[in-house]
Amino acid sequence: MAIGLSLWLVLSILDWREVQYQPEPPFLVANSARATAVGLSLNIIILANTTLLRLVQSWTSLEVSLGAIARVRSVVTETPQEETIGEQERSPPTNGPTSGSLVVRGLEGSYSHAKLALRNIDLNVNAGQKLLICGRTGSGKSTLLLSFLRLLDLQHGSVMVANIDNSKMSQTSLRRHGFITVPQDPLVLGGATLRFNLDPEESLPDRTLIEALQKTRLWEHFCQVSKSSHQSATAEEDLPEFPVSSLPPLSAGQQQLLSLSRAIAQKMAPTGPECSDIQGQFSVAQRRPILLLDEATSALDPDTEAFMQDVIDEEFTRKGYTVIIVAHRIGGLAKYFRDAVVWMSEGRIERVAQTQAAAGLALRDSIEG
């Protein structure tokens, strides 16, 4: 609206200038002043019009800028804060859970107050278990993971992580010390360095990042840039400082492997200040004991999916981490069964099957689609 007003004022001023330049009637100039005075007057009129035009443009630009500032301030002041100062004080002295047990009781939550997205969820996951959550689109699988991370408002129920109610922990402590997440859509910042994409806090040494990339076979891919440019072997050690956009391009599957490399790097991160044990439930050896994968392999080809699952088993499952995988359907994950499979529908848990029973239900699931 301000831009339209600016254009209207400019056009109005231009029309007024045209009126100013119309030849004067003969009876008004019969006894006029000398030509030099007339020329000076015309120059003053032109200068005044130009000044007025710039004033209007500057004024409208100021109005637009003030409007933008007002909108930014309204967002800052009116948008609800995820975590307040009082929330920070909720963090227990242990700085977060380091045991991978998870207990959900009577959980109900929603994105809005109109309709519940989760309905009376009860679930037990022991530390070190591998759990597969399946269901159709909209069944509440990803929403359940959001409730673990306190990204969803809960109406009823509780989520206990290592015997600690997650509502009693600050969101920062819960996510930083409790969970490692691999989302469905990999976040790869092309303008940022490879180091920042793997370790946003920039707290890990190069050898840790390189080791994480080697486990997912991405290090060989990135080293192609040094081989193609005939750089020395020592230059490869500087690759973490290269922008991702300057490295060989990544396919969709490789981008997801980069997300997995980030998860491995987080697993290998130092624990920082040593945490005190509480009744044997906490261990300083594992900083983030639960791995959450939200349909991380849904867009991958079978070979890449199989390789990614092998890496997950090698780096997390066999090392005692609790692994919770969300998938639209079982499909190629059938051979990676270990502990239990949960089927969800319309925000509820339909059934929970242990490994033996899940093998038979997998065939039924694949037939039903």
DAZIZI-V405186 format. One record per helix or strand of 2 or more residues. SS is the DSSP state (H for helix, E for strand). FROM is the first residue (numbers start at 1). LEN is the number of residues. If there is no record, write none. Layout:
SS|FROM|LEN / SS|FROM|LEN
//
This chain:
H|2|19 / H|26|4 / H|35|44 / H|85|4 / E|102|9 / E|118|8 / E|130|6 / H|141|8 / E|153|9 / E|164|2 / H|166|3 / H|171|8 / E|179|4 / H|194|5 / H|206|10 / H|218|5 / H|224|5 / H|233|4 / H|239|3 / H|244|3 / H|252|16 / E|290|5 / H|302|14 / H|317|3 / E|322|6 / H|331|6 / E|340|6 / E|348|7 / H|355|14
//
